[in-house]
C-alpha cells in the first residue's frame, strides 16, 4: 500500500468525515483508489467497466467505514475526462458524491525518456494531484466544466453538421476524382441534372463512360444526395429554433445576437455559442484560455522565445475562431480590430499575416464575449439590422 502524505486538506476538515475515491477508467476494467478519513493508505479495488452494481456496493462500504466516527460522510471523487464522457459524473452526483473531472493533459508526468506507466502508478499519481488540488493548489491539475444534459445535447446539431459537411466534401471529391481519371475535368458534381449528363460524358480519348464506373458514380452520388438532404434538415431545424427563441440570454437568442454582426453567418454563430458561449466566463483570460489562443513563452536563463499558442482549449472553437478572424477582416474593414490588423500587417504577406490573425482571433473572441454579456457592439462593427 502506498502512503499519501498531507491528506488533511481544508476541504476535508470540519464537520464531515470525508473519503476520497479516485477512478482509473478503461473499457474493460475500472480501478478504484479509496482513501478513508485520517488514513494515508490508498486502498485499491478493481471492478468491471460500467458495472454500476459493483460500484454502488463499493460506495455503500465506503460510507459505512468512513462513518464509524459518527460524523456525516462526504465522498469526493475524481477521474480523468475521456472516452466515458460525462455520464459517470452525473450518476455519481445522483448518488450524493462530489465528483471532479480532471483534464488529463494538466497532470504532470515524469520527463525521463523511459518511464514506467501502469494503472497502479497512474491511480496514485491522479490521487496525489487531486489531493493537492483540494489543498488549494490549483496548478497541480485542471478541473473541467461539465455541461448540463441540455447544453451537451445542443452541441449535437452543430457537430453532426460538421461531420456531414466533411462527408459531403469526401463524396464530391471522390466523384470528381473518378471522372478526372478518365480525362473529364471540372465536372460540376453538385449541379442539378448531373446524373443525366453522365450518359453523354466522353472520356479524354473520346469513349463513353464504362458501365461499371458509371454505376459506381451513381451509387456515390446517391450517398452524396442523402448527406446533402441531412445537412439541409439540420439547417432548417436550427433556423426554427432560432426563430422560436423568446427568452433574452437563452442560447438561441445568443446565436441570433451573434448573427446580427456582419461576418458571422448561420454556420459560425451556432457553433460559437453551442461550443463556448453557453457557459459563463469570469474574465477575458478565461475566454482566451478556453479557445487555446493564449501565448506560451519560453524564458529560462539566456533563452527567450515564443512557442506559439497553447492549443489547450476547445479544438473546434479554436478552428472557428481563426476562420471568423479572417472573415472579420474581410466583412468588417471599418472596425477597430480590422484597422489594428491592417496597421501591423500592411502589405506584408505570408507568415506574419498568419501569426497576426491569431492575435485578431483572440481579441475578437473576447469582444464577442463582452458583446453577448453586456450588449456592447465591438468598436466600429456593423450590424445587419443597421444596414
Order of alpha helices (4+ residues) and beta strands (2+ residues): beta-beta-beta-beta-alpha-beta-alpha-beta-alpha-alpha-alpha-alpha-alpha-alpha-alpha-beta-beta-alpha-alpha-alpha
